[in-house]
Structures are given as structure tokens and as C-alpha cells.
């Protein structure tokens, strides 16, 4: 059920997939699918975020909870949806609202596909990487948390600054894993409509860029282009 870890990530996280907990997680997902449960995102897209953002290009880790539980929405990147999804989910609408107030010139796009961010080095990661259709947090406690702990630990060992952005209580649990001697952490409420009053006004996107610029790195272009076709991968994402 769980696809192989993308080749660029194999040296960092590959050994995790040989551990008993990961085999148990894989067996659980296989059994769930065999029993008729729709597991989201589809298996080939579970590691889509890792495919689009290899470790040598990471500048930001944006951490959410788990994938959207609505069939057809999740495609392996936290908060992002497939380009054709309408209406845009409430959490993502609030993210766009915050961008409009925080980033001069940002214009809300008509779609919710955030792959342009991933290609700039923003790892769009969920703490739990699968969900049963119609049951938010339904795969919590099955082993994904252990895997994403190991993933975050491997990222903290990279030799360049990474800005970790933790949205919501599930993401905040990762805070003790992140050493701040090199890396930076931004903690905010989840952008869900249930906590929007605490999220809106956080100005986290400009804060991310300030941390990157202080480290001599290029800022993220938060523009979400209307065209969602594959964009050419940018060259060096770092100024240093």
C-alpha cells in the first residue's frame, strides 16, 4: 500500500521503512483498503510532498494535521487540493485571506493547488500522511507520527537553515524535535474555520521570508499561478 520512499530521501529516511512499526502501519492500510475503506490520498501520492521537495532543496517545512478526508481533494501536500476542486476548502481559503493581508500584491487564485510552493523548497507535510474517506484524523495513532518524527529529525540535521511552520495542536507536538540553534520555528493556530480567529493576523508568511533572508537565502514567492501545469524547477534556491 505505502509506496517506496522517493530516491532522494532514501539515505535519510529509508531505514525507517524497515522497522516493525512501519510494517504494521503498511499492513493496517492494506487491510483497511481490502475491507473497502477508501484511503486518501491514493497510494501513489502518499509521498508526493517528498517527491516535489527533495532534502537538498528544503527551505521551509509547513506542517499540518492529516489529509483532507473528502474524496478527490487530497493529493499528498498538506492544505493543497487538486486544481479542479471547487469550492476551495475552508482552511485554504483562510490561508489565502492571510496571504492577502500579509504579502503585498498577493492575489487569491481560483484554485487550491500549492505545488508551486513545493517546487520552491516548501515541504508541505502532514503529521499523519493518510486518512480514511469521511473520517478526519481516522488514521491517527497508527504509526505515521513516528515516521514523521523521524522525517523531521532528519531535516533538522541538514546543514542549512530550515524554517519550521507548525499549524495546530498536532503540529505543535513536533516542537521538541527542532533545535533552534540553526533552524527557526513559527507556531500558529490551525487555519481551520474553527480556529480562524486565532490564525488570521499571524503574518507568518512575511515572518518566514524574514528568517530566510536573515540566513542569506532567497525569499519564497507565495504567488499561486493560475496555470497549474508542471513548472520548470528553479535553479539554486539559496543565495549562500
C-alpha positions in Angstrom: 0.0 0.0 0.0 2.7 2.5 1.0 4.9 3.3 -2.0 8.7 3.4 -1.7 10.3 6.5 -0.3 11.5 8.7 -3.1 15.1 8.0 -4.1 16.4 11.4 -2.9 15.0 10.7 0.6 16.1 7.1 0.9 19.5 7.8 2.5 17.8 9.9 5.2 14.6 8.1 5.9 14.8 4.8 4.1 15.8 2.8 7.2 12.5 3.8 8.9 10.6 1.7 6.4 12.3 -1.4 7.6 11.2 -1.0 11.2 8.4 -3.1 12.8 6.1 -0.1 13.4 6.2 0.8 9.7 5.5 -2.7 8.6 2.5 -2.7 11.0 1.3 0.6 9.5 1.6 -0.7 6.0 -0.3 -3.9 6.9 -3.0 -1.8 8.6 -3.5 0.3 5.5 -3.6 -2.8 3.3 -6.2 -4.3 5.5 -8.2 -1.1 5.5 -8.2 -0.9 1.8 -9.1 -4.6 1.4 -12.1 -4.1 3.7 -13.5 -1.4 1.4 -12.2 1.7 3.2 -11.1 4.4 0.8 -7.6 5.5 1.9 -6.7 9.1 1.0 -4.6 10.2 -0.8 -4.3 7.4 -3.4 -1.3 5.3 -2.6 0.9 6.7 -5.4 0.5 10.2 -4.0 1.2 9.5 -0.3 4.8 10.7 -0.7 4.0 13.4 -3.2 5.4 16.1 -1.0 8.7 14.3 -0.7 8.8 13.8 -4.4 8.4 17.6 -5.1 10.7 18.8 -2.4 13.9 16.7 -2.0 16.0 17.3 1.1 18.7 19.4 -0.6 16.1 21.9 -1.6 14.1 22.3 1.6 13.9 25.8 3.0 10.6 25.6 4.8 8.6 22.8 6.4 4.9 23.7 6.6 3.3 21.1 8.9 -0.4 20.4 9.1 -2.5 17.6 10.6 -3.7 15.0 8.1 -5.0 15.0 4.5 -8.4 16.2 3.5 -11.0 13.4 4.1 -13.1 14.4 1.1 -12.5 12.1 -1.9 -10.8 13.8 -4.8 -9.3 16.6 -2.6 -6.0 15.3 -1.1 -3.0 14.7 -3.3 -0.2 14.4 -0.8 0.6 18.0 0.0 -0.8 19.5 3.2 -3.6 22.1 2.7 -3.3 21.7 -1.1 -6.0 20.3 -3.3 -6.2 19.1 -6.8 -6.6 22.0 -9.3 -10.2 21.2 -10.2 -11.5 21.1 -6.7 -14.3 23.6 -6.0 -15.1 25.1 -3.6 -11.7 25.6 -2.1 -11.7 24.1 1.4 -12.2 26.5 4.3 -8.7 26.1 5.8 -7.1 27.0 2.4 -9.4 30.0 2.0 -8.2 31.3 5.3 -4.6 30.7 4.3 -5.3 32.9 1.2 -7.0 35.5 3.3 -3.9 35.7 5.5 -1.7 36.0 2.4 -3.7 38.8 1.1 -3.2 40.8 4.3 0.4 39.8 4.9 2.1 39.8 1.4 1.8 42.9 -0.7 0.4 42.2 -4.1 -0.8 38.6 -3.4 -3.9 37.8 -5.3 -6.1 34.9 -4.4 -6.1 32.3 -7.2 -9.1 30.4 -8.4 -7.8 27.0 -7.4 -6.1 25.4 -4.4 -3.1 23.6 -5.8 0.1 24.6 -4.0 2.7 22.7 -6.0 4.4 26.0 -6.9 5.4 26.4 -3.3 6.7 22.8 -3.1 8.9 23.4 -6.1 10.5 26.3 -4.3 11.5 24.2 -1.3 8.4 24.4 0.9 7.8 20.8 2.2 4.0 20.6 2.6 3.9 17.8 5.2 1.1 16.3 7.3 1.9 14.8 10.7 -0.3 11.8 9.6 0.0 11.1 5.9 -3.2 9.2 5.2 -6.8 9.4 6.2 -10.0 7.3 5.7 -12.5 9.0 3.4 -15.0 10.9 5.5 -13.2 10.4 8.8 -10.7 13.3 9.7 -7.9 12.0 12.0 -9.1 8.5 11.4 -5.5 7.2 11.0 -4.1 9.0 14.0 -2.0 6.8 16.3 -1.3 4.1 13.7 2.4 4.9 13.2 2.6 7.9 10.9 3.5 10.1 13.8 6.6 8.0 14.4 7.6 8.2 10.8 7.1 12.0 10.5 9.1 12.4 13.8 12.0 10.6 12.1 11.5 12.7 9.0 11.6 15.9 10.9 14.7 14.8 12.8 16.5 14.0 9.5 15.6 17.5 8.2 17.0 19.2 11.4 20.3 17.6 10.6 20.6 19.4 7.2 23.5 21.9 7.2 21.4 24.9 6.2 18.6 26.8 8.0 15.1 25.5 7.6 12.0 27.4 8.8 9.5 25.1 10.5 5.9 26.3 10.5 3.7 24.4 12.9 -0.1 25.0 12.5 -2.4 23.4 15.0 -2.0 21.2 18.1 -0.9 18.1 16.2 1.9 20.0 14.5 2.9 21.7 17.8 3.8 18.3 19.2 6.8 18.3 16.9 8.3 21.4 18.6 10.7 19.5 20.9 12.3 17.8 17.9 13.6 21.0 16.4 16.8 22.6 17.6 16.7 26.3 17.3 20.5 26.9 17.2 20.3 26.7 13.4 16.7 26.4 12.5 13.7 28.7 13.2 10.2 27.8 14.3 6.9 29.6 13.8 3.9 28.3 15.7 0.4 29.4 14.9 -3.2 28.2 15.3 -4.6 25.9 12.6 -6.2 27.8 9.7 -9.4 25.8 10.0 -12.6 27.8 10.2 -12.9 26.5 13.8 -9.7 28.4 14.8 -9.5 31.1 12.1 -9.9 33.9 14.6 -6.6 32.8 16.2 -4.9 32.2 12.8 -5.8 35.3 10.9 -3.4 38.2 11.5 -0.5 35.9 12.4 1.6 37.3 9.5 3.5 34.1 9.3 4.3 34.3 5.6 6.3 37.5 5.9 8.0 36.1 9.0 9.1 33.0 7.1 10.7 35.2 4.4 12.4 37.4 7.1 14.0 34.3 8.6 15.2 33.1 5.2 16.6 36.4 4.2 18.4 36.7 7.6 20.1 33.4 6.7 21.2 34.7 3.3 18.6 32.7 1.5 16.0 33.7 -1.1 12.5 34.6 0.0 9.6 32.4 -1.0 7.4 33.7 -3.8 4.0 33.0 -2.3 2.2 33.7 -5.6 0.0 30.8 -6.7 -0.1 30.9 -10.5 -3.4 30.3 -12.3 -1.7 27.8 -14.5 -1.1 24.5 -12.6 0.9 22.7 -15.2 4.4 21.5 -14.3 6.7 24.5 -13.9 10.5 24.4 -14.6 12.4 23.6 -11.4 14.2 26.7 -10.2 18.0 26.7 -10.0 19.8 27.4 -6.8 17.2 28.2 -4.1 19.9 29.6 -1.7 21.9 32.8 -2.0 24.8 31.4 0.0 
